[in-house]
Amino acid sequence: MRILLLGASGFIGRELFAALTARGHAVVPVVRRPSGAPPFAGEPAIRGDLARDVDPAAWIPRLHGIDAVVNCAGILQERGANSNDAVHHRGPAALYRACEDAGVRRVVLISAISAHADARTRYATTKLAGEEALRASRLEWVVLRPSLVHARGAYGGTALFRGMAALPFLIPVPAGAGHAFQPIHVDDLARVVAKALESAALVGRTLDPVGPDVVTLREILVDYRRWLGLPGAPLARIPAWLVACAARMGDLAGGPLNSTALAQMRHGNTGDYAAFADQSGITCAGWHESLAANPAHTQDRWHARLYFVRPLLRTMLALLWLASGLAGFLAVGDWTPRLVASLGIANSFALVLLIAACVCDLAIGALLVARWRPRALAGIQVAVIAAYTIAATAMEPGLWFAPLGPLLKNLPIVAAALALGAIEEER
């Protein structure tokens, strides 16, 4: 079977790509950026964006030779041009109409168990609208609404939970963390998707793929810490108002902790496992069973421990560059004659150099905040720091040995910039 897979660059999408390919299917990944395509795809990746491709005509050429479609694309929080309505409803509705016209019969949609109208989020309402668009079509449809999906790797909510579990000294537990989940391992979800594609048993059904164990967020955090092999730590209750403030900051800065995620968590993420197992004929591994079957390794501990270090490092570097630029503007009058005397250049040229340096610092700080091309930005920072260091050495070589090491401090700043470039993800 030749399958068009939307959201192939995402956490679930990559796992489904691997599972379906292993079953002998030819999977055509659809990604927004070619760099996000699965690295060992046998079929050329197709560039597509549900946020923009809201006309059936955009999808018709992509469906040539396709037997079935799996849509696991989605966004939790709207940012920039990516709107929930376009990604969850208008884009998929256009795709489903194109499938009808192109003769593609089978479509499997990965939705979410918390996509209920009473959740009162745009995420939930647009997910529902996308489901209804599929159910109203003439296609052989299957809607899957899983609870928390976990795997050996982590992204989004599971990455956040691991980061919280790995914090030193204590485990922060948000107030009201009795909200329950029924985690399902991605391998089990992949089995459900495969059955939805390979047989007619699930056609025309909406299922809630959930695991057999109901666990609270508190239990998930404690279990993840144990899974990571870290020593036990006391639980610290985080007041609801502080959690809300952190979510609001996430709305502004991006990340898995935001108002939508908080609202969806509070709504609940549980289902009827017995009913799901009966409808699907699939038995899923329990939460503890899945953790035990997939032991953590050193890289898992690194990822968890670095989870909150990464934004802290980005913030501190951004503040450093922004403060440097502002301080430079305030000291232009003092430094211009010193630059003239040290380098023997014209006063006007020295003034231009200093202003350009200040603008450069401010620009780097702004780009760090915007998370612009982390690897390229790391190289730019190293180059600028090297230029400043060479210039400062030419002016005052003694700064290398001066008290408090004003030039020596450039070395750890270079290391910090390189470290952030290594662990920061492209947006």
C-alpha positions, 0 to 999 in steps of 0.5 A: 500500500502506498500511504501519504503521511501528513505530520511525518516530521513530528513525534508521532509521525516519525514513529508511524513512518517507521512502523508502517515502513517496517510492515512493507508499506511505501510511505510518502512523507509530507513535511513543511520543510525538507530537512524535517523528512524521515532520513531513510524515506524510500519515497521522496518527501512532499513539501506541504503545509496544511496552514496554507494548502486549504484548497483541494487543488493543492492536494490533487497532484500529491495524491497521484498513486496514493492508496490511503492517507494518514493525517497526524499533523497538528499544533497545540498552540497557534503561533504566527501563520499557523492557525488551529483552524487551518491546520486542524480543519480547513487544510484537512477538509481540502485534503479530504475533498481532494481524496474524494476527487482523486479516488483515494478511499481510506483516510485515518485521522490521529486526533486527541482524546481531549478534543471536546467542545467543553474543553473550550479551547481553539485546539479542541474545537478545531480538532472536532471540526476536522473530525466532523469534516472527515466523518461527513465525507464519502471516504472510508474514514477512521478517527483515532483519539489517543491519550498521552502517547509516549515512546523511548524518545520524547517531545512536547508534553512527555519531554516537559514531564521528563524535564520536571522529573529530572530537576535537582532536589525536588519534583515540582507538582502543579496544584490539582495534578490529580488530572489523569492520563491513560498513556499509550505506547506509540508502538501500540498506537501504530498497531491500531493505525496499521489495522485501520489501514489494512482491514475494514474492521475499523472503518467508520469508527471513532476510537479512543486508543488508551492504555490500561493504566490510569495514572495521575501527573504526580505518578507520571513524574515520580515514575519518570524520575525512577525510570531515568535512574535518578535518586528520589526527591521530595514533591513540591506543590506548585500553586495554581496561580504560579502554574497559570503564570508559567503557562502564560509565559509559555504562550509568549515564548513558545513551548509545551507549557502554555494555556492551551496545554493547561486547559486540555490537561485539566479537561482530562485525558482518560477513556474506556480501555475495555471498550477500546480493546474490544472495538480494536481487538488490540491489547496494549501494554501498561504504563509501567510495563512500557517503561520497563520494556524501554530502559533509559540510557545516558542520552535520556538523562542528558535530555531530561536534565538539559530541558530547562537548561536550554531556555535558561541558556538562551535567555542569559545569552540574549540578555548578555547581548542586549545589555552589551548593545545598550551599554555600548550605546551609552558609552559611545562618547567615551570609547570613540576617542580611545578607539581613535588613539589605539587604532589610529583611525578617523573619529567618524570611522571609529564612531561608525564602528562602535555604533555598528557593534552596538546594533550587531549586539542588539540584533544577536540578542533579538535573534536569540529571543526569536530562536532564529536558525540556532546553528547559524546564530551560534557561528555568528556569535563566535565570529563576533566574539572573536572579532571583539576579542582581537580588537580588544587585544590590539587596543589593550593586551593587558586585559587578558591578565587584568583582574576579573579576566574581562577577556578570559570571560569570552571563552566560556561565552563562546562555549555557551553559544556553541552549546546552545547551538548544539541543543537548540531545535530548529523551529 
